[in-house]
Amino acid sequence: MAQTFTNLLTHVIFSTKQRRPLLKTEIRPRLFAYTGAIVRDLGGKAFIINPVADHVHMLISMPATSAALDPHRAKLVRRVSQPQAELSPQLKTNDALP
C-alpha cells in the first residue's frame, strides 16, 4: 500500500500599519498567544513566532488537504491582519500602545 506524507511549511510575515514600531517587548508574550491561537483554531501548528518592533515572522504548518489549504491561509491572513477588534483593546488598557 502506498503512503503519502505532506509537510507544508509556510513563512508568514506581517507588519504594523506604516511599519510603526508598536510591538513592544511587554506585549510580545500576548502576541505569541494570540497568533498561536489563530493558527491552532485553523487546524495548524505554529513552530516559530518571532516579533520585532515593526513586524512578525511566523513559521507555520497548515492542514494539507487541498480543498482546505487556500481557505485556511486566507482566514489566517484575515485574522492576523485584522486583530483590532480582539487584541487592540486589551493592549491599550495596559498602556502598551500609544
Contacts in CASP RR format, 6 or more apart in sequence:
PFRMAT RR
TARGET T0000
AUTHOR 0000-0000-0000
METHOD contacts of the structure
MODEL  1
MAQTFTNLLTHVIFSTKQRRPLLKTEIRPRLFAYTGAIVRDLGGKAFIIN
PVADHVHMLISMPATSAALDPHRAKLVRRVSQPQAELSPQLKTNDALP
6 64 0 8 1.000
7 61 0 8 1.000
7 64 0 8 1.000
8 61 0 8 1.000
8 62 0 8 1.000
8 64 0 8 1.000
8 69 0 8 1.000
9 47 0 8 1.000
9 59 0 8 1.000
9 60 0 8 1.000
9 61 0 8 1.000
10 59 0 8 1.000
10 60 0 8 1.000
10 61 0 8 1.000
10 62 0 8 1.000
10 73 0 8 1.000
11 57 0 8 1.000
11 58 0 8 1.000
11 59 0 8 1.000
12 57 0 8 1.000
12 58 0 8 1.000
12 59 0 8 1.000
12 60 0 8 1.000
12 76 0 8 1.000
12 77 0 8 1.000
12 80 0 8 1.000
13 55 0 8 1.000
13 56 0 8 1.000
13 57 0 8 1.000
13 58 0 8 1.000
14 55 0 8 1.000
14 56 0 8 1.000
14 77 0 8 1.000
14 80 0 8 1.000
14 81 0 8 1.000
15 54 0 8 1.000
15 55 0 8 1.000
15 56 0 8 1.000
16 22 0 8 1.000
16 23 0 8 1.000
16 54 0 8 1.000
16 55 0 8 1.000
19 54 0 8 1.000
19 55 0 8 1.000
20 54 0 8 1.000
21 53 0 8 1.000
21 54 0 8 1.000
22 53 0 8 1.000
22 54 0 8 1.000
22 97 0 8 1.000
22 98 0 8 1.000
23 31 0 8 1.000
23 51 0 8 1.000
23 52 0 8 1.000
23 53 0 8 1.000
23 54 0 8 1.000
23 55 0 8 1.000
23 56 0 8 1.000
24 53 0 8 1.000
24 96 0 8 1.000
26 94 0 8 1.000
26 96 0 8 1.000
27 91 0 8 1.000
27 94 0 8 1.000
27 96 0 8 1.000
27 97 0 8 1.000
28 51 0 8 1.000
30 87 0 8 1.000
30 90 0 8 1.000
30 91 0 8 1.000
31 49 0 8 1.000
31 51 0 8 1.000
31 56 0 8 1.000
31 87 0 8 1.000
32 49 0 8 1.000
32 51 0 8 1.000
34 83 0 8 1.000
34 86 0 8 1.000
34 87 0 8 1.000
35 46 0 8 1.000
35 49 0 8 1.000
35 56 0 8 1.000
35 58 0 8 1.000
35 80 0 8 1.000
36 46 0 8 1.000
36 49 0 8 1.000
38 76 0 8 1.000
38 79 0 8 1.000
38 80 0 8 1.000
39 45 0 8 1.000
39 46 0 8 1.000
39 58 0 8 1.000
39 60 0 8 1.000
39 62 0 8 1.000
39 76 0 8 1.000
40 46 0 8 1.000
42 62 0 8 1.000
42 63 0 8 1.000
42 72 0 8 1.000
42 75 0 8 1.000
42 76 0 8 1.000
43 62 0 8 1.000
43 63 0 8 1.000
43 72 0 8 1.000
44 60 0 8 1.000
44 61 0 8 1.000
44 62 0 8 1.000
44 63 0 8 1.000
44 72 0 8 1.000
45 60 0 8 1.000
45 61 0 8 1.000
46 58 0 8 1.000
46 59 0 8 1.000
46 60 0 8 1.000
47 59 0 8 1.000
47 60 0 8 1.000
47 61 0 8 1.000
48 57 0 8 1.000
48 58 0 8 1.000
48 59 0 8 1.000
49 56 0 8 1.000
49 57 0 8 1.000
49 58 0 8 1.000
50 56 0 8 1.000
50 57 0 8 1.000
50 58 0 8 1.000
51 57 0 8 1.000
60 76 0 8 1.000
62 69 0 8 1.000
62 72 0 8 1.000
62 73 0 8 1.000
62 76 0 8 1.000
63 69 0 8 1.000
63 72 0 8 1.000
88 97 0 8 1.000
91 97 0 8 1.000
END
